[in-house]
Amino acid sequence: MTNDAPAPDRRTALADASIDIVAEHGLRGLTHRAVDGAAGVPVGSTSNIFRSRAALIEALAERIEARELSVAASALTPTEDLGELLARVARFAVDLVVHHEDLVRVRFTLFVAWPERFVPGHRRFRAAAQQGLAAAGVVDSERAAERVVDHLDGVMLHAVTVRGGQAPGVDELTDALRRLVG
């Protein structure tokens, strides 16, 4: 049996291992040596690629954004049907919480520690939401996108913390987003 998917490059594999470490041990557990062990590479491999802790964290942040964007791709495709758009966005948020809980948890951990690092990604996601809402005919799409993205972040944060991985239903979340959009 063969796997047709290409093996991730070393940088990607190390960044993915970093996500696993932070998810399990928090930021204190994130060391070059810990990443070497989690990735199954020789000691010193991570520090050869990421010379500092800051470089390792930057790679970790980039990988989180890339993985979340791969999940979000279909959600952000513009449509003139507002209901369809909001349902796709709701499914995206629920999918992240249900199938990528560690990714969401690590993003919020890093967001609190280094908010400035995540501001550009947050703005990119909000801009994509704004474009989608505008295409669906929402008049004040900029303000609506801000409300939608803020709500989604809150829902996902609570789902991976106080609700123990339980996301709201897609229909429930879609209805909440519809009310926010107005």
N, C-alpha and C positions, 0 to 999 in steps of 0.2 A: 504494500500500500504506500503510495507516494503522496506527499503534500505538495500541491502546486504553488502554494504561497511562498514567495522568496523569504529566506531567512533575514531577520532584521540586521541592519548593519550594527557594528559594535557600539557606536554612540547611542543608537536607538535602544539596543538591548540594555545598556547601562542605565539609560534614563528610565526605562520601564522597571528595572530592578530598583532604582531609586524610589519610584512611586510605591512599590511594594514595601520597601523599608519604612518610609514615612507613614504609610497606612498602618503598619503594624507596630512601629516603635516611636513614632513622632519624629520631630526634627532632630532631637538629641541623638537618635539612633543613626542618623544619616552621616556616615563617614565613608571615605574612599575605600577603606578596608571592608566595611560592611557591604558596600556595593559589589566589590570584587567577589565576595563570598556568595551573595545572592545571585549574581550573574554567572557564577561558575567559571570565572576567568582567573588567571594567575594574579597573585598579589602584586599590586603596583600598576595594574592595567588601567584602572579608573583614574588614578592620579597622572598617568601618562597622557590621557586624553583630556581630562578636566583638571588643570593644574591647581585650581583653588576650589575651596568650598563654594565660593560665589559662582564660579563657572559651572560647577555641578548643579547648583540650584537653578541657574539660568537654563541649563539643558533640561532639567526636570520641569520647569515652568513651560518651556517651549513644547515639550512632549505632551503635557497635560492639555494645552491648547489644541495641538494637532489631533489628539485622540478625541477631544470633545467636538471639534469641528467635523471630524469624520462621522460622528453620530448625528450632528446637527445638519448635515448637508441637505437632506431632503426636506427638513423642516423649514428651511429658510428660502426655498425656491418660491419666487413670487407667483401669486395667483390673484385673480380678481375676486375669488370667493373667500370672504373674510372668515366664515365658519370653518372652511377647510384649512385655511392658514392657521387659525387658532388651535384647531384639533391637532395639526401636525406639530405645532410648537409644544402643546401639552404632552403629546406622545414622546417627543424628544426629552422633555424634562423627566417624565416618568421612566423612560428607558435608561437615562443616566443613573437615576437613583436605584432602580431595580437591578440593572445589569452591570453598572460601573460604579458601585457605591464607593469603593476605595478611591477611585479617580476623583469623585466629587469631594470626598472627605479631605484628600490631600490638597486639592485646589483651595478649599476654604482655609486649611491650615496655613498654606503659603500666603493666601490673600491677607490674612490677619498679620502675618509676620512681615511681609513685603508688599503692601498694597500698591505701591507705585509700580511694581513689576507687572501687575495685572490690569492696571488702568488701560493701557493700549488695547489689550484683548477684549476687555469689557466694552470699550468704545466701539471696537469693530463689530462685536456681536449686537450691540444696541443699534448701530448704523444699519446692519443687515435687517434687523427687526423693523426699523423705521422704514426701510425701502419696501419690505414686504407689506407692511400696514398701509403705506401710501398706495401701492399697487392694488390693494384690496379696497381702496376708496376711503380710508380713514382720514378725516380732515386734518386734525392736529396729530399727525403721525409721529412727530418727534416726541411730544409729551406722552403719547400713548405708548410708544416704544420704551420710554424710560419707566413708566409704570409697570409694563409687562415684564421687562427684564428684572426690575427690582423685586417684583412678586415671585418670579421664578427662582431667583436666588434665595429668597426667604423660604419658599416651599422646599427647595432642595436641601438647604441647610437644616431645617427642622426634620426632614425625612431621614437624613443620615446621622442625626444626633438624637434629639429627644423622642423621635418616633421609631428609632431602631430599624431603619431601612424600609419602613412602610411609606410608600408614596400615596398621594391621593389618587383616586381613579381618574382616568383620562377625561371622562365626561364631566366630572366635578371640576377639574382644573380648567377645562375648556370653558365651562360656564363662568368661572371666576375671571378668566382672561377676557371674556366677552363683556362682562360688567366693567372691568377696568378700562377697556377700550372705549366704552360708551356708545 
